[in-house]
Amino acid sequence: MALTGATGFIGTRLCDALVAEGCAVRALTRGACPARAGVEWITGALTDPGVLARLVDGAEAVVHCAGAVRGCGPDDFHEANVAAPGALGLAVARHAPQARLLLVSSLAAREPTLSAYAASKHAGEAAAQAAGIRVTVFRPPAVYGPGDRELRPLLDGLYRGLGFIPGHRGRFALIFVDDLVGAVLGWLAWPDADGGCFELDDGTTGGYDWDMVIDAISRLRGRRVVALRIPRRLLGSVARVNGWLQGALGRQPMLTPGKVRELYHPDWTCDGAPFARLTGWQPKVGLADGLRLTLVGPVRDDAAA
């Protein structure tokens, strides 16, 4: 099978799981990667037609995990989140019409007016579908776990005992990275899932609010967490300054005014039950276990004994 984003947070875990399942993986990379059994690296750009043709040639399934999450405006997200899915869809249509295509998008695509990132994910889904082939879309909410670089700093601060959270009472879904990987494996095993758009979560009805996350981290560390709620106006001011500073340093910011609008959106809950009913996939990692695996690590057998 063919995979993009294999060196990223989600793609790395997915690539490992596919190899463990005995799949032969052809993975796209921008630079040289160490040789590993079960993986053939294809070096090149996400939008290069020749590179994508080599990537998908002969593949039975293509999974697109690559994407950009940092940036201020549409131009920062266009190539990775819009042009790349469109180019990949065309490559599959022309060079691997027998292949199934899965686009790992984002729940943010449900609200494209909130930010340039959300708009790009929504447009990327449309670009892939415009190739005239059946495309399955996953829209996961916030994905967390070992290796995460986006949500992890916030969780680390709370685990140390003092952290900052958005000052509102909105609700949101979460999913542990290995459960998202499990959903991809479930899709691979069930061709009848082709062509749908599926929101995925960890199975917690109604999702979470920040108080629930703080309570779970307090139990994990055995001491109360002090969480400071940041008013939206203040965080918006910080985001504007951060965007300017990061831009001056030639970096792509994570905290932007658009991201603030996402953070303060009142409802990021979703329901993975339709995909579960179709494929038999079930999320296995709840919030308590997911936070432990993310912040502490797995319990060693000798420690458990």
N, C-alpha and C positions, 0 to 999 in steps of 0.2 A: 504494500500500500504506500501511498505518497502522503507526506506530511510537511506543512509549513509551520514555522514557529517552534521548531523542535529544540531550540536552545533557550527558549523563554521559560517562564514560571510554569505555566500549564503544559506547554509542549514537552518540556523535559520529563515531567512525570508521565505524560501520555506515551512518549517514546519508550521509556523504560518498561511501561506496562505492556506495550505491544510486543517488544522484544521478548519479554517474559512469557507472553502467550504464544511465542513461536512465529510471529509475523515477520516477514522480510520487509523492512522499512526503507524507503527512499526519502531522504529528508533534505529540505532546502536550507542552505546556510549562506550567510553573507561573507564569511571568512573561513579559513581552514579550521577544521575540527579534528580532534584525535580519532584515529581509526577505532572502530568498535564492532564486535561481532553482531551481525543481524542488521546493520545500518549501512546504507550506501549514501554518502554525502554528495549533494549536488550544489556546487558553489555558484552563486549568482544573485541577481536582483529579483525581487518579488514581482516586478512588472515586465521582465524581459521575456518576450514570447518564446525565444529559442530555449532559454533555460527552463521555462515552465513546460514546454513540450517534452524535454528530456525527463523532467520530474514526473509527469503523469503517464508517460508512455507505458502501456501494458498494465497500468494499475487497475485493480478491481475497486478500490475505494480511495478517495482523496479527502483529507481532513485539513482544513485551513484554520490554524491557530494563531498565525502571526497577526500583529496589529500594533498600533501606536496608542499609548494611553496618556502621554505627556505632550502638552502644547497649549498655545493660546488661541490661535485662530484656525480657520478651515484649512489653510495651506499646510499647517503642521500635521494634519491628520489625513490629508487627501491621498497621498501615495499609498500608505500602508493600509488604510481602512476603506478606501473607495476604489482606487485604481487597481490595487492588487486583487481583491475579490473578483472584480470584473475581468481582469486579465486571466485569472485562474479559471473562471467559468468558461471563457472562450477557449483556453487550452484544452480543457476537458471535452468541450463540444467538438473540437477539431481533431484531437489526437487520442482521446480515450473515451469515445461516446458510450462505451460499455460501463464506465466507472460511475460509482455513486459519489456524490459530493456533499460534504458536511461543512458548513460554515459556523465556526464558534464565534458568535457575535457577542452581544451584551444586552442586559435588560434595559440599559440606557437607551437603546434604539426605540423603545416604546414611547419615549418622550423626546423626540428629535429637536424640539424648540428650546430645550433647556441649555444646551451647550454645543460648541463646535464638535466636541467628541461624540456626543449623542447623535448629532446630525450625521456625522461621518459613518457611524455604525449602521444607522438606518439606510443611508445611501449605499453603503457597501452591500447590504443584503439585496437591494434592488439591482445593483450592478451585476452581481453574480447571477441573479435570476434572469437578467436581460439576455444572457447567453442562449436562452431557449432550452435549457436542460432542467431536470428536476433537482432542486437544491433543498437540502434539509438545513434548517437554521436552529441552532441552540442559542437561547438568550439567558445565560446564567446571571444571577445577581452578583454581589461582591463575593469574590472567590478568595479564600484564605488558606494558609497552610505553610509548611516549611518551604522556604525559597521565595515567598512573597516579598516584594519590595514596596508595595503601595500601601496596603492596610497595616502591614507589620509595624512600622514606626509608631502608629497610634496605639496598637495593642501593647507594644513593648513599654510605652510610657505608662499605660494603665497598670501593667504587671509590676512595674517598679514602684507603684503606689500613688503616683500623681500624674494625671493625664488631662487632656483637653478633648472635649466632645462638642458636637454642634448643640446649640442651645434651643432645641425644639423637641417635640414629642412625636415625631414621625415614626413610622414603622418600616422595617426593611427585612428582606430575606437574606440569607447567607447560604453558602455551600462550601464544604471542604473540598480541596482540590482533588483528592482521590475519588470522591463521589462524582465529580464532574468527569473525571477520567473513566469511571465505571459507566457513566451514561454513554460516553463515546463507544466503549466496548459493547454496550447493549445495543446501540444503533448498528454497529457492524454486524451483530448477530441477527438483526431483524430487518430484512429488506422492506417489510411492509411499513416501516417508519419513514420511508423516503418521501420527501416533498412537504413535510410539515414544518411548522414553526413552533418550537417548544420552549416554554419557560421552565427552568429547573430550580429546585431549592432543596434544603435539607430535610424537608418533610414536616417542619414545625408549622402548624396551622396558624395563620395570622402573623407569622414572622416574629421579629424582635423589636424592642426599642432599646435605647442605650442603657436604661436602668437594668435590663435583663443581662446585657453584656457585662456591665460593671459588677453585678451580683455574682455572675459566673467566674469572673476573674478574681474577685475577692475570695470566693471559696477555694479557688485553685491555689492562691498564694497564702491562704490562711490568715489574712489580715485585710482590713477594710481598705478599699481604694478610694482616694479622694479624686473626684472628677470635676473639673471646672467647665461649666457650660459657657460657650462662647456665643455672644449675641451675633446675629446674622450680619448686622451692619459692621461690627468690628472685624469679623472674619472676612467680609468683603473688602474692607480697606487693606487688611493684611495681604489678601490675594492680589490686589492691584499692585502693591509694592513688590510682592514676591515675583510677579510676572515681569515687572520692569527690571528688577535686579538679575533674575535668571537670564533674561534676554540680553542684558548688558554683558553677562559672562559667557554668552554663547550657549546657554543650556536651555533645555525644554522644561518648563515648570510643571509640577503636578497640581499645585494649588493655584487656581485661577478663578476669576469671577464666574466662569461657566461651571467649574467644579463646585463652587459654593452653591449655585442654584441647584445642582444635582443633590448636594448634601442636605439641603433644606426642603427638598421635595417631600411632601407628606406621606407618600405611599410607594414604597419600592417592594411591596410584598408580591409574591407570585405563587404558582401552584404547579408542582411537577407531577401531579397525579395523572394527567392525560398521557404523558410519556411513559409513566410507570405501568399504567394499564395496558398500553400497547406493546411494551417490550418486556415487562417483568422486572425492569431495573428498579432497585430500591436504594435510597441513600442509607448509608450505614453509620455515618459519623455525626453525632449531635454536637451542640455547641460546647458542652463541657469537655468532651473527649477531643474535639477539634482544637480548642484553645490549649489543652494540655500538650497535644502533639506539636502545635505551632510554637508555643512559648517555652515548654520544658523539654519536649522530645519524648520518644517512646520509652516505656518502662522496660528496663533490661530484665531478662529472665532471672539473673542472679539477684537483682534488687527485689524482684517480686517474691523470690523465695525467702 
